[in-house]
Amino acid sequence: MTFEQPTPEEMSERAAIDRSARFPVLFFFTSAAAWLLVATLLGFFSSLKLCVPGLWDNCQFMGYGRLFPAHMNALVYGWAMQAGLGVVLWLMARLSRNKIEHPVALIVAGALWNAGVTFAVITVWFGYGNSLLLLDFPAWVWPILAISYALIVVWILPMFRSRGDSLIYISEMFVLGAVIWFPWIFVTANLLINKGTAPVMAAGVNAWFITNLSYFWMAPIALAIAYYIVPKISGRAVFSYPLAQVSFWLLAALAGWTGFARFMGGPFPAWMSAVSGAAAIFILLAILITVVNLLMTLKGATKIWEFSPSLRFTVFGMLMLAVYALLSAMSSTFLFGKNLQFSHFVVGLDTLAFYGFFSMTVFGAIYFIVPRITGSEWPSGKRIRTHFWFSVYGIITLVICMLVGGIAQGGSLAQWDQTFSTSFVTSSAYVAGRCIAWALISFSNLMFLYQLALMFIGKGRKSAGPTLIHVEPGKVESAKAAAGLN
Amino acid sequence: MLGALGLVFALPWLFLIVIPFIQMSNAEPIPYTEADGVEGSTAYPDKALQRYGASDYGRQIYAAEGCAYCHTQMIRPTYAGPDMWRPGWGGREKEGLARATHPGDYATEKVALLGYQRIGQDLSNVGHRIKSRELMHQHLADPKGLDPNSGMPAYKHLYKKSSVREGYVPTGKAEALVDYLMSLKKDQQIPGAIASGS
């Protein structure tokens, strides 16, 4: 089934919505991209420090224990949350057919969010952290983030309520879920941890927060993008709307139970890690349904992905989501989990969520959205291709190194009669791989940031045709035409 | 739609997070019985036995330096891993009392620093393994001097001087951190009531 061509009235309505979204959405995208560069550089230096422990011994700011959490804070709150908010704003405006009415208020709230992120990164880096990943800033920082988030999403919910169609698009459902669930987990986790009355549960809540962030922010936004981009670019309706709904409700019902499988054998009642493990395994079903649904939508039109940057990044992101769900389910079983917990595998898994599937899909959305809101095309298809391949090399290197390194390290730790340092030595080559991976990712993001900055300052290419991969800029009217599928 | 989204998440939020949090916040110490044969303490956990030197300051340094990103404080039962078989990890092993960690072991901490990775050794009972403060300082200031294969970085910024020739002159932060590390002994005997699951 293919879409009907939009009427001129619909085209001008979309253009008006895009114009209204221009400044707030670009603000979120550019500040997110700047944080991404900071995050990848911190990721590189933290991996280098782990690889060569004696490096910068005299400098307190270059310890792994400070660089790694600062890197994660910048990656999640600086990049992933802001890029996600930019996508959410634009998607909700387009799907609900509403203009963005208060761009200045959104930019002010966004600036407040950036201030919160700066505090979150700097305080941890300067030695005021509490060793709880992604929640390790001082207690006064999280209200800044929570308030600025509320000031942003308060403009999104009314757009949904006054939507033009009575039908709820599947992308709208995912966006709405992410927007509601994130503050719930964020506020709950911070309140309980700072209350400090149940120390063991605080650690459990931290693990719950990390996995819920993946399933309740990263995954829904990536899926909202995929359910928008794949039909748009292929010109086909989603293969099965009911299947998409099933996967949404499965994810919604199960994700909240995950997290405690990270502490198998830990000081918790055994049912908690068992339930968490089972939930992660069943979520695999939701993700596989979605990926199959999207691939079926693309069936016979996969050639478009050679030319369309948005589709290429989005499809790769979806494949990584399937890999994430598979590895997450595998490590939630007792058979694998008991050796993989606390190994390098955990870092690989978290990075696969925050960078592997989420960021790649968001790049797909940014390559789609920015030309529409700025009215100009990306300057170079070649640089988009470089961004794609270096990101792919980086992600694959990172995931393989951390997975195999995690198995090597976990296997060594499981042999009690080996000295402990054997586990460090056996995995050190893989840690070097992690370092190389972040160098590749940093380079790819430099390409991305450069192009985005050009678009931001109005140096985009003025042309009717889009910038595609493998095609001279402006020569073809769409990726579909380039693939010979019109 | 919004109600349904809230409801599906409210279930795990309530049953996995809020109720267990309240229950653990209100957990009362379990009294020892005569059969436990414990002297000097009446119940588990006994907060008087869990002290980090003069204050909580050392634990804050441990957290701020990100020690928990490489070190766990969680000994698993043997079905999950051989943690207790590693020398010194399980606590009072010479007395046959090595054990996995229990929730009460963290009773005086605001947050249990269970850890994110295990790149370095588990520290639940490091106070048993490293016998003197001098050795602990050496571990922090020059870990490779003690084990050439160690992957731990030296924390020289916590020391005014740190070399074999000049010795180790700690700052106040290093002293507090060592206070905390030396106090890490999650070894209080577990009452029979918990061990038997009653």
Chai-1 contact restraints between the chains, C-beta under 6 A:
chainA,res_idxA,chainB,res_idxB,connection_type,confidence,min_distance_angstrom,max_distance_angstrom,comment,restraint_id
A,P53,B,G151,contact,1.0,0.0,6.0,A-B,restraint_1
A,P53,B,P153,contact,1.0,0.0,6.0,A-B,restraint_2
A,D57,B,A154,contact,1.0,0.0,6.0,A-B,restraint_3
A,D57,B,K156,contact,1.0,0.0,6.0,A-B,restraint_4
A,N58,B,K156,contact,1.0,0.0,6.0,A-B,restraint_5
A,Q60,B,H157,contact,1.0,0.0,6.0,A-B,restraint_6
A,G65,B,E65,contact,1.0,0.0,6.0,A-B,restraint_7
A,G65,B,G66,contact,1.0,0.0,6.0,A-B,restraint_8
A,G65,B,C67,contact,1.0,0.0,6.0,A-B,restraint_9
A,G65,B,Y69,contact,1.0,0.0,6.0,A-B,restraint_10
A,R66,B,G66,contact,1.0,0.0,6.0,A-B,restraint_11
A,F68,B,Y69,contact,1.0,0.0,6.0,A-B,restraint_12
A,P69,B,G66,contact,1.0,0.0,6.0,A-B,restraint_13
A,G127,B,A64,contact,1.0,0.0,6.0,A-B,restraint_14
A,Y128,B,A64,contact,1.0,0.0,6.0,A-B,restraint_15
A,G129,B,A64,contact,1.0,0.0,6.0,A-B,restraint_16
A,N130,B,A63,contact,1.0,0.0,6.0,A-B,restraint_17
A,S131,B,A63,contact,1.0,0.0,6.0,A-B,restraint_18
A,S131,B,G66,contact,1.0,0.0,6.0,A-B,restraint_19
A,S131,B,A68,contact,1.0,0.0,6.0,A-B,restraint_20
A,S131,B,L113,contact,1.0,0.0,6.0,A-B,restraint_21
A,L133,B,Y116,contact,1.0,0.0,6.0,A-B,restraint_22
A,G177,B,L5,contact,1.0,0.0,6.0,A-B,restraint_23
A,I180,B,L5,contact,1.0,0.0,6.0,A-B,restraint_24
A,W181,B,F9,contact,1.0,0.0,6.0,A-B,restraint_25
A,L192,B,F21,contact,1.0,0.0,6.0,A-B,restraint_26
A,G196,B,K110,contact,1.0,0.0,6.0,A-B,restraint_27
A,T197,B,S25,contact,1.0,0.0,6.0,A-B,restraint_28
A,A198,B,F21,contact,1.0,0.0,6.0,A-B,restraint_29
A,A198,B,M24,contact,1.0,0.0,6.0,A-B,restraint_30
A,A198,B,S25,contact,1.0,0.0,6.0,A-B,restraint_31
A,P199,B,Y106,contact,1.0,0.0,6.0,A-B,restraint_32
A,P199,B,E109,contact,1.0,0.0,6.0,A-B,restraint_33
A,P199,B,V111,contact,1.0,0.0,6.0,A-B,restraint_34
A,P199,B,A112,contact,1.0,0.0,6.0,A-B,restraint_35
A,V200,B,P103,contact,1.0,0.0,6.0,A-B,restraint_36
A,V200,B,Y106,contact,1.0,0.0,6.0,A-B,restraint_37
A,V200,B,A112,contact,1.0,0.0,6.0,A-B,restraint_38
A,M201,B,F21,contact,1.0,0.0,6.0,A-B,restraint_39
A,M201,B,M24,contact,1.0,0.0,6.0,A-B,restraint_40
A,A202,B,V111,contact,1.0,0.0,6.0,A-B,restraint_41
A,A203,B,A112,contact,1.0,0.0,6.0,A-B,restraint_42
A,A203,B,L114,contact,1.0,0.0,6.0,A-B,restraint_43
A,A252,B,V8,contact,1.0,0.0,6.0,A-B,restraint_44
A,A253,B,V8,contact,1.0,0.0,6.0,A-B,restraint_45
A,G256,B,F9,contact,1.0,0.0,6.0,A-B,restraint_46
A,G256,B,P12,contact,1.0,0.0,6.0,A-B,restraint_47
A,W257,B,P12,contact,1.0,0.0,6.0,A-B,restraint_48
A,W257,B,L16,contact,1.0,0.0,6.0,A-B,restraint_49
A,M264,B,A80,contact,1.0,0.0,6.0,A-B,restraint_50
A,G265,B,R76,contact,1.0,0.0,6.0,A-B,restraint_51
A,G265,B,P77,contact,1.0,0.0,6.0,A-B,restraint_52
A,G265,B,A80,contact,1.0,0.0,6.0,A-B,restraint_53
A,G266,B,M74,contact,1.0,0.0,6.0,A-B,restraint_54
A,P267,B,T101,contact,1.0,0.0,6.0,A-B,restraint_55
A,P267,B,H102,contact,1.0,0.0,6.0,A-B,restraint_56
A,P267,B,P103,contact,1.0,0.0,6.0,A-B,restraint_57
A,K338,B,A80,contact,1.0,0.0,6.0,A-B,restraint_58
A,K338,B,G81,contact,1.0,0.0,6.0,A-B,restraint_59
A,F342,B,T72,contact,1.0,0.0,6.0,A-B,restraint_60
A,F342,B,Q117,contact,1.0,0.0,6.0,A-B,restraint_61
A,F342,B,R118,contact,1.0,0.0,6.0,A-B,restraint_62
A,W416,B,P82,contact,1.0,0.0,6.0,A-B,restraint_63
A,W416,B,W85,contact,1.0,0.0,6.0,A-B,restraint_64
A,W416,B,R86,contact,1.0,0.0,6.0,A-B,restraint_65
A,F420,B,Q121,contact,1.0,0.0,6.0,A-B,restraint_66
A,S421,B,D147,contact,1.0,0.0,6.0,A-B,restraint_67
A,S421,B,N149,contact,1.0,0.0,6.0,A-B,restraint_68
A,S421,B,S150,contact,1.0,0.0,6.0,A-B,restraint_69
A,F424,B,G151,contact,1.0,0.0,6.0,A-B,restraint_70
A,V425,B,N149,contact,1.0,0.0,6.0,A-B,restraint_71
